[in-house]
Amino acid sequence: MRKPIFQTFSAGLKFFLVIVVCFFMLIMFGNLGNEFAEWITGIRPYSEDGPIDFSVPGSNSAYRIASVFANVGGFLFGALLLAWFSSNNLSTYFHLKSPLKWKYTWVILVCFIVAIPVVQLLSVINEVIVGVNFSGIQDESSQLKSALLNTTDFSIVLLNLFTMALLPAIGEELFFRGVVLRVSYQGTKNLHLGVLFSAILFSVIHFEFEHILSISFMGILLGYLYVYTGSILAPIALHFLNNGVFILLEAYGRNSGLAHFFNDSAFSNAVLWTTLGLLSIALFILFLRRSINKERWPMMIGSLFRD
């Protein structure tokens, strides 16, 4: 039987190689996606000339092609490659055989609802700390969001759900929760630090520093959900739900009061989000304290510590 080479490496070396593989795969498949998008559409999504001009016909398709390459190649293939070097059984390594019980559906929904005020609260803090410095990035991000999501065409909405919700959910969860969390835990001998380190890397890799606090929190929430349920399908489902609801809200609820409420600057509703956010964080901490010796948590502690 093949002996996976990563099993002979120290946890520190594993973590270093995970970072190297992540950036290497993102750069390689990002360049491949750039070239393929230009070959198909005649437009190069990322070039030295600056941000893509979404007013040019075909620019949306070019960006989606490059995005799919980055998600599938950078995260999904990267996760599978690292897992292959770590284990003889990819299904066991990623806990794909662990059933996602129906009762966990409610846990996923509660996590999604609880995350909303916390994310808004962290957006308030982000605006206070770095809002001015990242105004240019926010304008570019808003332009990208508007170009890709401002449509009610059902076929385009389905395409957005596939390329911007489903693929990222699968690829990023297999990589950050399936691989990075495991390696971080093995290196620190502390599951909470493992969850935290995987969440920090998750937020940094997104390169959305104007949202770094909220993305970090979502990474923490997804990590604990993985440990609590014992199934990688749970964080994949929550990740997809989070992205998918945002896409649908942008497509069909753009002019609704709910959309305006969430799209307005979080700072304008600072008192509300601070109150609800702190309450949600308190409930989240209470839930963690009560969960440590329940459900699949003890099994995951032992399982994640070995390849």
C-alpha positions as CSV (number, residue, x, y, z in Angstrom):
1,M,0.0,0.0,0.0
2,R,1.2,3.5,-0.8
3,K,2.6,5.4,2.2
4,P,1.5,9.0,1.9
5,I,4.6,11.2,2.1
6,F,3.0,13.9,4.3
7,Q,2.7,11.4,7.1
8,T,6.5,11.5,7.5
9,F,6.5,15.3,7.8
10,S,6.3,17.5,10.9
11,A,3.1,19.6,11.4
12,G,5.1,22.8,10.9
13,L,6.4,21.5,7.5
14,K,2.9,20.4,6.5
15,F,1.5,23.8,7.3
16,F,4.3,25.5,5.2
17,L,3.6,23.2,2.3
18,V,-0.1,23.8,2.5
19,I,0.5,27.6,2.1
20,V,2.9,27.0,-0.7
21,V,0.6,24.7,-2.6
22,C,-2.3,27.1,-2.1
23,F,-0.6,30.1,-3.6
24,F,1.1,28.0,-6.3
25,M,-2.3,26.5,-7.4
26,L,-4.0,29.9,-7.3
27,I,-1.3,31.5,-9.4
28,M,-1.1,28.7,-11.8
29,F,-4.8,28.2,-12.4
30,G,-5.4,31.9,-12.2
31,N,-3.0,32.4,-15.2
32,L,-4.6,29.4,-17.0
33,G,-8.0,30.9,-16.4
34,N,-6.8,34.3,-17.7
35,E,-5.5,32.8,-20.9
36,F,-8.5,30.5,-21.4
37,A,-10.9,33.4,-20.8
38,E,-9.0,35.6,-23.3
39,W,-9.0,32.7,-25.9
40,I,-12.8,32.2,-25.5
41,T,-14.0,35.8,-25.2
42,G,-11.1,37.9,-26.5
43,I,-11.0,39.7,-23.1
44,R,-8.3,39.3,-20.5
45,P,-9.9,39.6,-17.0
46,Y,-6.7,40.4,-15.2
47,S,-4.1,42.5,-17.0
48,E,-1.5,45.1,-16.4
49,D,-3.8,47.8,-17.8
50,G,-6.0,47.8,-14.6
51,P,-9.4,46.4,-13.6
52,I,-11.6,44.8,-16.2
53,D,-14.1,47.1,-17.9
54,F,-17.5,45.5,-17.3
55,S,-19.2,47.7,-19.9
56,V,-17.4,45.8,-22.6
57,P,-19.6,42.9,-24.0
58,G,-18.2,39.5,-22.9
59,S,-16.4,40.9,-19.8
60,N,-18.8,39.1,-17.4
61,S,-18.2,35.8,-19.1
62,A,-14.4,36.3,-19.1
63,Y,-14.5,37.0,-15.4
64,R,-16.6,34.0,-14.6
65,I,-14.3,31.7,-16.6
66,A,-11.3,33.0,-14.7
67,S,-13.2,32.7,-11.4
68,V,-14.1,29.0,-12.1
69,F,-10.5,28.2,-12.9
70,A,-9.3,29.8,-9.6
71,N,-11.9,28.0,-7.5
72,V,-11.7,24.6,-9.1
73,G,-7.9,24.6,-9.6
74,G,-6.7,26.7,-6.7
75,F,-8.9,25.2,-3.9
76,L,-10.6,22.0,-5.1
77,F,-7.6,20.5,-6.9
78,G,-5.3,21.9,-4.2
79,A,-7.3,20.2,-1.5
80,L,-7.4,16.9,-3.3
81,L,-3.7,17.0,-4.0
82,L,-2.8,17.7,-0.4
83,A,-5.2,15.0,0.8
84,W,-3.7,12.5,-1.6
85,F,-0.2,13.2,-0.1
86,S,-1.7,12.8,3.4
87,S,-4.0,9.8,3.2
88,N,-4.8,6.6,1.3
89,N,-8.5,7.3,1.7
90,L,-9.7,10.7,0.6
91,S,-13.3,10.0,1.7
92,T,-12.1,9.3,5.2
93,Y,-9.7,12.2,5.2
94,F,-12.5,14.7,4.4
95,H,-15.2,12.9,6.5
96,L,-17.3,12.5,3.3
97,K,-18.9,9.3,4.7
98,S,-20.1,11.0,7.9
99,P,-23.8,11.4,7.5
100,L,-25.3,14.9,7.7
101,K,-28.2,14.2,10.0
102,W,-31.5,16.1,9.5
103,K,-31.3,17.7,12.9
104,Y,-28.1,19.5,11.7
105,T,-30.2,21.3,9.1
106,W,-31.5,23.4,11.9
107,V,-28.0,24.0,13.2
108,I,-27.0,25.3,9.8
109,L,-30.0,27.6,9.6
110,V,-29.4,29.0,13.1
111,C,-25.7,29.6,12.3
112,F,-26.8,31.5,9.1
113,I,-29.2,33.7,11.0
114,V,-26.9,34.3,14.0
115,A,-24.1,35.2,11.6
116,I,-26.0,38.1,10.1
117,P,-25.8,40.6,13.0
118,V,-22.2,39.6,13.8
119,V,-21.1,40.2,10.2
120,Q,-22.8,43.5,10.2
121,L,-21.2,44.4,13.6
122,L,-17.8,43.5,12.3
123,S,-18.5,45.6,9.2
124,V,-19.0,48.6,11.5
125,I,-15.7,47.9,13.1
126,N,-14.0,47.5,9.7
127,E,-15.4,50.8,8.5
128,V,-14.1,52.5,11.6
129,I,-10.6,51.0,11.4
130,V,-9.8,50.8,7.6
131,G,-12.9,52.2,5.8
132,V,-11.1,55.3,4.4
133,N,-8.0,53.4,3.3
134,F,-9.9,50.8,1.4
135,S,-12.4,53.1,-0.3
136,G,-10.9,52.4,-3.7
137,I,-11.1,48.7,-3.2
138,Q,-14.7,49.0,-2.1
139,D,-15.6,51.0,-5.3
140,E,-14.0,48.2,-7.5
141,S,-15.8,45.5,-5.5
142,S,-19.1,47.3,-5.8
143,Q,-18.6,47.6,-9.6
144,L,-17.8,43.9,-9.9
145,K,-20.8,42.9,-7.8
146,S,-23.2,45.2,-9.8
147,A,-21.9,43.9,-13.1
148,L,-22.2,40.2,-12.3
149,L,-25.3,40.1,-10.0
150,N,-27.5,42.9,-11.3
151,T,-29.7,40.7,-13.4
152,T,-33.1,38.9,-13.1
153,D,-32.4,36.6,-16.0
154,F,-33.1,33.2,-14.4
155,S,-30.4,31.4,-16.5
156,I,-27.8,33.9,-15.4
157,V,-28.9,33.7,-11.8
158,L,-28.5,29.9,-11.9
159,L,-25.0,30.4,-13.5
160,N,-24.1,32.8,-10.7
161,L,-25.3,30.3,-8.1
162,F,-23.1,27.6,-9.6
163,T,-20.0,29.7,-10.2
164,M,-20.2,32.1,-7.2
165,A,-21.9,29.9,-4.6
166,L,-21.6,26.2,-5.2
167,L,-18.1,25.9,-6.6
168,P,-16.5,28.2,-4.0
169,A,-18.4,26.4,-1.2
170,I,-17.1,23.0,-2.2
171,G,-13.6,24.0,-3.1
172,E,-12.9,26.4,-0.2
173,E,-14.4,24.1,2.4
174,L,-12.5,21.1,1.3
175,F,-9.3,23.2,1.4
176,F,-9.7,25.4,4.5
177,R,-11.8,23.1,6.7
178,G,-10.8,19.8,5.3
179,V,-7.0,20.4,5.0
180,V,-5.9,23.6,6.7
181,L,-7.9,23.2,9.9
182,R,-6.5,19.6,10.3
183,V,-2.9,20.7,9.7
184,S,-3.3,23.7,12.0
185,Y,-4.7,21.5,14.8
186,Q,-1.9,19.0,14.4
187,G,0.6,21.8,14.7
188,T,-0.9,23.7,17.6
189,K,-2.3,20.7,19.6
190,N,-5.3,23.0,20.2
191,L,-8.5,22.7,18.2
192,H,-9.6,26.3,18.9
193,L,-6.3,27.6,17.5
194,G,-6.6,25.3,14.6
195,V,-10.0,26.7,13.8
196,L,-8.7,30.3,14.2
197,F,-5.6,29.8,12.0
198,S,-7.7,28.2,9.2
199,A,-10.2,31.1,9.5
200,I,-7.4,33.8,9.3
201,L,-5.9,32.1,6.2
202,F,-9.4,31.8,4.7
203,S,-9.9,35.6,5.1
204,V,-6.5,36.6,3.8
205,I,-6.8,34.4,0.7
206,H,-10.0,36.3,-0.3
207,F,-8.0,39.5,-0.6
208,E,-11.0,41.5,0.5
209,F,-9.4,43.4,3.3
210,E,-12.4,45.8,3.6
211,H,-14.3,42.7,4.8
212,I,-11.5,40.8,6.6
213,L,-13.1,40.7,10.0
214,S,-16.5,39.4,8.8
215,I,-14.8,36.8,6.5
216,S,-12.7,35.7,9.5
217,F,-15.7,35.2,11.6
218,M,-17.4,33.2,8.9
219,G,-14.3,31.1,8.8
220,I,-14.5,30.5,12.5
221,L,-18.2,29.6,12.3
222,L,-17.6,27.2,9.4
223,G,-14.7,25.6,11.3
224,Y,-16.7,24.9,14.5
225,L,-19.7,23.7,12.4
226,Y,-17.4,21.1,10.8
227,V,-16.1,19.9,14.2
228,Y,-19.6,19.9,15.8
229,T,-21.3,17.9,13.0
230,G,-18.4,15.7,12.0
231,S,-19.3,16.2,8.3
232,I,-17.7,18.5,5.7
233,L,-21.1,18.7,4.1
234,A,-22.3,21.0,6.9
235,P,-19.9,23.9,6.3
236,I,-20.3,23.4,2.5
237,A,-24.1,23.8,3.0
238,L,-23.7,26.9,5.2
239,H,-21.2,28.4,2.8
240,F,-23.5,27.8,-0.2
241,L,-26.5,29.2,1.7
242,N,-24.6,32.4,2.7
243,N,-23.4,33.1,-0.9
244,G,-26.6,31.9,-2.5
245,V,-28.9,34.1,-0.4
246,F,-26.7,37.1,-1.2
247,I,-26.9,36.3,-5.0
248,L,-30.7,35.9,-4.9
249,L,-31.2,39.1,-2.9
250,E,-29.1,41.0,-5.4
251,A,-31.0,39.6,-8.3
252,Y,-34.6,39.7,-7.1
253,G,-34.7,41.8,-4.0
254,R,-32.4,44.7,-5.0
255,N,-35.2,47.3,-4.7
256,S,-36.8,45.8,-1.6
257,G,-36.6,47.4,1.8
258,L,-34.7,44.4,3.1
259,A,-32.0,44.8,0.4
260,H,-31.6,48.5,1.2
261,F,-31.4,47.7,4.9
262,F,-28.5,45.3,4.5
263,N,-26.8,47.2,1.6
264,D,-26.7,50.5,3.5
265,S,-23.5,51.3,5.3
266,A,-23.4,49.1,8.4
267,F,-22.2,52.2,10.2
268,S,-25.6,53.9,9.8
269,N,-27.2,51.2,11.9
270,A,-24.3,50.8,14.3
271,V,-26.4,50.7,17.5
272,L,-28.7,48.0,16.2
273,W,-25.9,45.8,14.8
274,T,-23.8,46.3,17.9
275,T,-26.6,45.1,20.2
276,L,-27.7,42.2,18.0
277,G,-24.1,41.3,17.2
278,L,-22.9,41.1,20.8
279,L,-26.0,39.1,21.7
280,S,-25.3,36.7,18.9
281,I,-21.6,36.3,19.9
282,A,-22.7,35.6,23.4
283,L,-25.1,32.9,22.2
284,F,-22.3,31.5,19.9
285,I,-19.9,31.2,22.8
286,L,-22.5,29.6,25.1
287,F,-23.3,27.1,22.3
288,L,-19.6,26.2,22.0
289,R,-19.1,25.6,25.7
290,R,-22.1,23.3,25.8
291,S,-21.0,21.4,22.6
292,I,-17.4,20.5,23.4
293,N,-18.4,17.1,25.0
294,K,-21.4,16.4,22.8
295,E,-22.3,15.3,19.3
296,R,-19.3,14.3,17.2
297,W,-16.8,16.7,18.8
298,P,-14.8,14.1,20.8
299,M,-14.6,11.9,17.7
300,M,-13.4,14.8,15.5
301,I,-10.7,15.8,18.0
302,G,-9.1,12.3,17.6
303,S,-9.8,12.0,13.9
304,L,-8.4,15.4,12.9
305,F,-5.2,14.8,14.9
306,R,-4.0,12.0,12.5
307,D,-3.9,11.6,8.8
